């Protein structure tokens, strides 16, 4: 599609946030929050970010009021969602968030809302469509290259599939920021792998058709390269125009 379409009002992009314990001054409490890098990336790309706390319901009403959605990173998905026993390395799961995002994604895909899935997001997309995950990637590939020192993003080169959306956006290969210990195992029907790391790990997946349903295993919000977010905004602007 290209990200040059800039006519019309800025589209509203829902960004799913985390619910985690946080400290504010003298207060320590559960909070709905998101790394600022996500909202900054949406703003730089020309969108208006709105945080979606993963609690409660109302997903259909939310989808009716936004023009696109970002499924952000975060905790592991409960392996029960893909019919697996919880492995020792799967330590932090958020069942409430899982339930919220599965419902949100179902409503979004039902109407063709543009969806951009990041890290945990692409894993959730795969599981929601019937795929499975590797619960601890280093056990499968014999290296922790995708999961460096805690709090530090690694750098990996990915190669994209010629003719895919991700290839059109970032080119034949790209250097990306990564930090994940899980990854797609069995790819869901309806998705196609469109980028890989040097070790064969699936780094991007997307659906066929004209809709924007695309996920990456890396963290583009941590980069100054906003092309993926810009493409989401372009599709969201078109979606808004066609559904206004």
C-alpha positions in Angstrom: 0.0 0.0 0.0 2.8 2.4 0.9 2.8 4.9 3.8 2.5 8.1 1.8 -1.2 8.4 2.1 -1.6 11.3 4.5 -5.0 12.8 3.7 -7.7 13.1 6.3 -7.6 13.3 10.1 -5.1 11.3 12.1 -6.3 7.8 12.8 -6.9 6.6 16.4 -4.7 3.7 17.3 -5.5 1.5 20.3 -2.4 0.3 22.0 -2.9 -2.6 24.5 -1.2 -1.8 27.7 0.1 -4.0 30.6 -1.3 -4.4 34.1 1.7 -4.7 36.3 2.9 -3.6 39.7 4.5 -0.2 39.5 5.9 2.5 41.8 4.8 6.2 41.6 6.6 8.4 44.2 5.7 6.8 47.5 3.0 4.6 46.1 3.4 1.0 44.9 0.3 -0.3 43.2 -1.0 -2.2 40.2 -1.1 0.0 37.2 -2.2 0.0 33.5 0.9 1.1 31.7 3.0 0.8 28.5 6.5 1.7 27.6 6.5 5.2 26.1 8.3 4.0 23.0 5.1 2.5 21.7 3.1 5.7 21.9 6.0 7.8 20.6 6.2 5.5 17.6 2.5 5.9 16.9 2.7 9.7 17.2 5.8 9.9 15.0 4.0 7.9 12.3 1.0 10.2 12.3 -1.5 8.5 14.6 -3.2 9.3 17.8 -2.5 6.6 20.5 -5.1 5.5 23.0 -4.1 3.1 25.7 -6.3 0.0 26.1 -6.0 -1.5 29.6 -6.5 -5.3 29.3 -9.3 -5.6 31.8 -13.0 -6.1 31.6 -14.9 -6.3 28.3 -16.4 -4.0 25.7 -14.0 -5.1 22.9 -16.7 -4.7 20.2 -17.4 -1.2 21.3 -13.7 -0.3 21.4 -13.1 -1.7 17.9 -16.0 0.5 16.6 -14.2 3.6 17.9 -10.6 3.1 16.8 -8.9 2.8 13.4 -6.2 0.3 14.2 -4.7 -1.6 17.0 -1.2 -2.5 18.3 -0.9 -5.7 20.3 2.2 -5.0 22.4 4.8 -7.1 24.1 4.7 -8.5 27.6 4.2 -11.6 29.6 4.0 -15.2 28.2 0.7 -16.5 26.9 -0.8 -19.2 29.0 0.2 -22.5 27.3 -3.2 -23.9 28.0 -4.3 -21.6 25.1 -2.5 -23.8 22.7 -3.1 -27.1 24.4 0.3 -27.4 26.1 1.4 -28.1 29.7 3.1 -25.1 31.3 6.9 -25.7 31.1 9.3 -24.7 33.9 10.6 -21.7 31.9 7.1 -20.3 31.4 7.0 -18.3 34.6 5.0 -15.2 34.1 1.5 -15.4 32.5 -1.4 -13.0 32.6 -4.6 -14.9 32.0 -6.7 -11.7 32.3 -4.7 -10.0 29.6 -4.8 -13.2 27.4 -8.6 -13.2 27.6 -8.9 -9.5 26.8 -6.6 -9.6 23.8 -8.0 -12.8 22.3 -11.5 -11.2 22.4 -10.1 -7.9 21.1 -8.3 -9.6 18.2 -11.4 -11.6 17.3 -13.5 -8.4 17.1 -10.8 -6.6 15.1 -10.3 -9.3 12.5 -14.1 -9.7 12.1 -14.3 -6.2 10.7 -10.9 -6.0 9.0 -9.4 -3.5 11.5 -5.7 -3.0 10.8 -3.7 -5.0 13.4 0.0 -4.7 14.1 1.3 -7.3 16.6 4.7 -6.9 18.4 6.7 -9.6 20.1 4.1 -11.2 22.5 1.6 -9.8 20.0 2.7 -12.0 17.1 2.7 -15.0 19.4 -0.8 -14.2 20.5 -1.9 -13.8 16.9 -0.5 -17.2 16.0 -2.1 -18.9 19.0 -5.5 -17.2 18.4 -5.5 -18.6 14.8 -4.6 -22.1 16.0 -0.8 -22.2 16.1 1.6 -23.1 18.9 4.7 -21.7 20.6 8.1 -22.8 21.7 8.0 -22.2 25.4 11.8 -21.5 25.7 13.5 -20.7 22.5 17.1 -21.2 23.8 16.3 -24.9 24.4 15.2 -25.3 20.8 18.1 -23.4 19.0 20.9 -23.8 21.6 21.6 -20.1 22.0 20.3 -17.1 24.0 21.0 -14.7 21.2 17.3 -13.6 21.1 17.3 -13.1 24.9 20.4 -11.1 26.0 21.0 -9.5 29.4 17.8 -8.6 31.2 16.7 -5.1 30.3 18.9 -5.0 27.2 17.7 -5.5 23.6 19.7 -7.7 21.3 20.5 -7.0 17.7 19.6 -9.6 15.0 19.5 -9.5 11.3 16.3 -10.8 9.7 15.6 -11.8 6.1 12.2 -11.2 4.6 10.1 -13.1 2.0 10.2 -11.5 -1.4 6.8 -10.0 -2.3 5.5 -10.0 1.3 4.1 -7.0 3.1 7.1 -7.0 5.4 9.5 -7.1 2.5 7.7 -4.1 0.9 8.0 -2.2 4.1 11.5 -2.9 5.4 13.3 -4.5 2.4 15.0 -7.8 1.9 16.7 -7.7 5.2 16.9 -5.6 8.3 18.8 -5.2 11.6 16.3 -5.4 14.4 16.0 -5.1 18.2 14.9 -8.3 20.0 14.3 -9.6 23.5 12.2 -12.8 23.7 12.5 -16.3 25.0 9.5 -17.7 23.2 8.7 -17.9 19.5 6.3 -19.4 17.0 6.5 -23.2 16.7 3.7 -24.5 14.5 2.4 -21.6 12.3 -1.3 -21.2 12.3 -3.4 -21.8 9.2 -4.1 -18.4 7.6 -0.7 -17.0 8.5 2.5 -17.1 6.5 6.0 -16.7 7.8 7.5 -13.7 6.1 10.8 -13.1 8.0 13.4 -15.2 9.7 16.5 -14.8 11.9 19.7 -16.5 10.8 18.9 -19.5 13.0 15.6 -20.1 11.3 13.4 -18.5 14.0 10.2 -17.0 12.5 10.5 -13.3 13.0 7.4 -12.1 11.1 4.0 -13.5 10.1 1.2 -12.0 8.1 -2.2 -12.9 6.7 -3.1 -13.0 3.0 -5.4 -10.4 1.5 -5.7 -6.7 1.5 -6.2 -6.2 5.3 -3.2 -5.3 7.5 -2.8 -8.3 9.8 0.9 -8.5 10.5 3.1 -9.3 13.4 6.9 -9.1 14.1 8.8 -10.9 16.8 11.2 -8.0 17.2 10.6 -4.6 18.8 10.3 -1.9 16.1 9.1 0.7 18.7 12.7 0.7 20.1 14.1 1.8 16.7 14.1 5.2 15.0 12.9 3.4 11.9 9.1 4.0 12.0 8.2 2.4 8.6 6.1 -0.4 10.2 4.1 2.0 12.3 3.8 4.3 9.3 2.3 1.5 7.3 -0.2 0.7 10.1 -1.2 4.4 10.1 -1.7 4.3 6.3 -3.9 1.3 6.5 -5.8 2.8 9.5 -6.4 6.0 7.6 -7.8 4.1 4.7 -9.9 1.9 7.1 -11.3 5.1 8.7 -12.2 6.6 5.3 -13.9 3.4 4.1 -15.9 3.0 7.3 -16.9 6.6 8.1 
